[in-house]
Amino acid sequence: MTPGNIQPAPSPDAPAYRFNWSTPILLSSHNPRTVYVGGNHLFRSVNRGDVWEVISPDLTLGKPGPSASTGHTITTIAESPLQYGLLYVGTDDGRVHVSREGGPYWTDVSDRIGGVPAERWISRIECSHFDEATAYLTIDRHRNGDRKPYVFKTTNYGGKWYNITADLPANGSVHVIREDSHNRDLLYAGTEFGLFLSLDGGATWHKHRGLPTVASTTWSSTRATASW
């Protein structure tokens, strides 16, 4: 197979799409040929990038964005491993949307996240392996001079988010959250100061002593990022 450019592109008379410097890409756990890519819209391909469909409106606040030449973009995508078409999207301007039909219709649940200023970066969303209605998200505000950790959980498709930051270090931004695929009470949080584990669903956190105290992200073979 000859390598080629599979980046989603608009029609000639349409506005250019916007992509983050670290564009989120998600391979579906339900079909290995299905790929999601986040720009200012969410894109889906069912043939590994040969053809893309736009399955959302612009899910950001638009322009101006982080710079004069670009606007806001999607920073994280999550798909439920239990239900095809149950999708979450987070952006670099603090918005969170949910679709239970695989797009194109989305519910904005951004204002259901309490106790965090609107100026925020949604760093990761994770869908539960055990309960279709449960998901987790992390927020990073270090660009706003706020290095506090922010970790939340929903049990009703984003209708309400509960703060499970608990006793994570007070000055370490959280980059990623993962739920163990075999134990629903075991969570992993990758922070600016290393990897932390919770054995009780986020009620308490413990530092993983086997890894260095450096910025940590938890990786999976079904997640990727690209620079476009």
Buried (B, 14 or more C-beta within 10 A) or exposed (E): EEEEEBBBEEEEEEEEBBBBEEBBBBBBBEEEEBBBBBBBBBBBBBEEBEEBEBBBBBBBBEBEBBEEEBBBBBBBBBBBBBBBBBBBBBBBBBBBBBBBEBBEEBBEBBEBBEEBEEEBBBBBBBBBBBEBBBBBBBBBBBEEEBBBBBBBBBBEBBEBBEBBBBEBBEEBBBBBBBBBEEEBEBBBBBBBBBBBBBBEBBEBBEBBEEEEBEEBBBEEEEBBEBEB
